[in-house]
Amino acid sequence: MNKQIEKRDFEILMVEDNSGDALLIKEAFKESHIQCHLIVVGDGEEALDYLNRRGNFADARTPDFILLDLNLPRMDGREFLKRVKSEGLFKTIPVIVLTSSRSDLDIREVWELNANCYIVKPSDMDGYIAVAKKINDFWMNLVQLPPPPRPNPEA
């Protein structure tokens, strides 16, 4: 049976330093009755710790996809994207950039860094609900996501 068709909670890693934006997307998923487990980390370094199960994230599950802001402290979204798409173990995890930037330069740069999607953050709760529903419809229902990466036992 296709694992994607089975009803389950999706594992989503959100890399976002603005607690207000993180709360809005959490509420949007909740209001839309979308089954997911949303983990929020504040920057790219913390996201890499999560993916590599380091420190406080020893029991982390591999996310089905990543929601990524661009402007972050310590390691910004561009550097994180560059790193995650170059590491064999994580490069198949879809990365959805969710940012406030409408800059053509930013849009081109993240596509060149192999982001899977670029979404401009909405300005209100209704907009966040619409984005959550579209993410659900496309990424959680229509798209066949890759299976979680498995560590190489010989590495």
Secondary structure, DSSP 8 states (H G I E B T S, - for coil): --TTTS---EEEEEE-S-HHHHHHHHHHHHHTT--EEEEEESSHHHHHHHHTT-GGGTT----SEEEE-SS-SSS-HHHHHHHHHHSTTTTTS-EEEEES---HHHHHHHHHTT-SEEEE--SSHHHHHHHHHHHIIIIIIIS---------TT-
